[in-house]
């Protein structure tokens, strides 16, 4: 299997991604944030920004909680998934952690 090459995110890519997923990620955090914070407290850990973003984007949670309209939530999740595939999970994840403040 060959090396996977990702496309670098341009400013336009970043702007489009944020326009599509910022509010759905905020809505997802509103729905699950309390449980995530409680789980961290129970484990004696402090919830960090990277943890909060990961809780939101992991396991298609944006598709479940990102919008009152399930179709719009799924669409936002699809944009997110496409960005991960095109630009690489690590790069997109770091960008989201810097761009969307949850904690």
C-alpha positions in Angstrom: 0.0 0.0 0.0 1.4 3.4 -1.0 1.8 6.5 1.1 -1.4 8.6 1.5 -1.0 12.2 0.3 -3.4 14.9 1.5 -4.2 18.2 -0.1 -3.1 21.2 1.9 -6.0 23.3 3.3 -6.2 26.8 1.7 -7.7 29.8 3.4 -10.8 29.3 1.2 -11.0 25.6 2.4 -10.7 26.7 6.0 -13.4 29.3 5.6 -15.8 27.0 3.9 -15.2 24.3 6.5 -15.9 26.6 9.4 -19.0 28.0 7.7 -20.4 24.5 7.4 -19.4 23.0 10.8 -18.9 25.7 13.4 -22.5 25.9 14.5 -23.1 22.2 14.3 -20.1 21.5 16.5 -21.3 24.2 19.0 -24.7 22.5 19.1 -23.1 19.1 19.5 -21.1 20.4 22.4 -24.2 21.9 24.0 -25.8 18.5 23.8 -22.9 16.4 25.1 -20.6 18.8 26.9 -22.1 18.3 30.3 -21.7 14.5 30.1 -18.1 14.9 28.8 -17.2 17.2 31.6 -18.7 14.9 34.2 -16.8 11.9 32.8 -13.6 13.8 33.0 -14.3 14.9 36.6 -15.1 11.3 37.6 -11.7 10.3 36.3 -10.0 13.1 38.1 -9.0 14.8 34.8 -9.4 18.3 33.5 -11.3 18.6 30.2 -9.1 20.2 27.6 -10.0 21.9 24.3 -8.7 19.0 22.3 -10.8 16.6 24.3 -13.9 18.7 23.7 -13.4 18.9 20.0 -12.7 15.2 19.8 -15.8 14.4 21.8 -17.8 16.4 19.2 -16.3 15.1 15.9 -15.8 11.5 17.0 -18.4 8.8 16.2 -20.5 11.0 13.9 -21.8 12.9 16.9 -22.3 16.0 14.7 -24.7 13.9 12.6 -26.7 13.1 15.7 -26.6 16.4 17.6 -25.4 19.1 15.2 -28.8 20.5 14.1 -32.5 20.2 15.0 -33.0 19.1 11.4 -31.4 15.7 11.0 -30.7 16.2 7.3 -28.7 19.4 8.0 -26.8 17.7 10.8 -25.9 14.8 8.5 -24.9 17.3 5.8 -22.5 19.0 8.3 -21.1 15.7 9.3 -20.5 14.8 5.7 -18.6 18.0 5.1 -16.5 17.2 8.1 -15.8 13.6 7.0 -14.9 14.9 3.5 -12.4 17.4 5.0 -10.8 14.6 7.0 -10.4 12.4 3.9 -9.1 15.2 1.7 -6.8 17.1 4.1 -6.0 14.4 6.7 -7.6 13.9 10.1 -4.7 15.4 12.1 -4.5 18.6 10.1 -8.2 19.2 10.1 -8.5 18.3 13.8 -5.7 20.7 14.8 -7.4 23.5 12.7 -10.7 22.9 14.4 -9.1 22.9 17.9 -7.6 26.3 17.1 -10.7 27.8 15.4 -13.6 26.6 17.5 -13.4 27.4 21.2 -15.5 25.0 23.4 -13.8 25.1 26.8 
